Amino acid sequence: MTLIEKTHIPAVGHALIDNDHDEFISLVNQLDNASNADFPVLFQHLCAHTEQHFECENQLMAQFGFPAETEHKGEHQRVLGEFKQFKSRVDKGLLTFGRSFVRERLPSWFILHTATMDSALAAYIKSQNQV
């Protein structure tokens, strides 16, 4: 089963963000099909990837003076907090919690976040580059 179909997520039009989104989709889908032995390592990889991706977006927002920077960064912090909570459970061997987070929370959050916050950021960057 595929949790997130790449074809259902429109590109935001910024190569760096779109490439990170592709990797996120790949990792989420790998996690859904991962064995119990592989799940913790893949979950850690997804956590690290997400943190790195958010930091990249945070730098872009600061660089371009994105007007909704505070809200977007706040969303990043909130999601990283969720990742931290679920990672602590996965680290204790409570994989069911991590699997539930991956299956039930991440796909819908990612679709909404990409369609709203990340699309707005990419559009703003594009408008600034045309000035």
Secondary structure as the mmCIF struct_conf table of DSSP 4:
data_model
#
loop_
_struct_conf.conf_type_id
_struct_conf.id
_struct_conf.beg_label_comp_id
_struct_conf.beg_label_asym_id
_struct_conf.beg_label_seq_id
_struct_conf.end_label_comp_id
_struct_conf.end_label_asym_id
_struct_conf.end_label_seq_id
BEND BEND1 LEU A 3 ILE A 4
HELX_RH_3T_P HELX_RH_3T_P1 LYS A 6 HIS A 8
BEND BEND2 ILE A 9 ILE A 9
BEND BEND3 GLY A 13 GLY A 13
HELX_RH_AL_P HELX_RH_AL_P1 ALA A 15 ASN A 33
TURN_TY1_P TURN_TY1_P1 ASN A 36 ASP A 38
HELX_RH_AL_P HELX_RH_AL_P2 PHE A 39 PHE A 64
TURN_TY1_P TURN_TY1_P2 GLY A 65 GLY A 65
TURN_TY1_P TURN_TY1_P3 PRO A 67 ALA A 68
HELX_RH_AL_P HELX_RH_AL_P3 GLU A 69 ASP A 91
TURN_TY1_P TURN_TY1_P4 LYS A 92 GLY A 93
HELX_RH_AL_P HELX_RH_AL_P4 LEU A 95 SER A 100
HELX_RH_PI_P HELX_RH_PI_P1 PHE A 101 ARG A 105
HELX_RH_AL_P HELX_RH_AL_P5 LEU A 106 HIS A 113
HELX_RH_PI_P HELX_RH_PI_P2 THR A 114 ASP A 118
HELX_RH_AL_P HELX_RH_AL_P6 SER A 119 ASN A 129
TURN_TY1_P TURN_TY1_P5 GLN A 130 GLN A 130
#
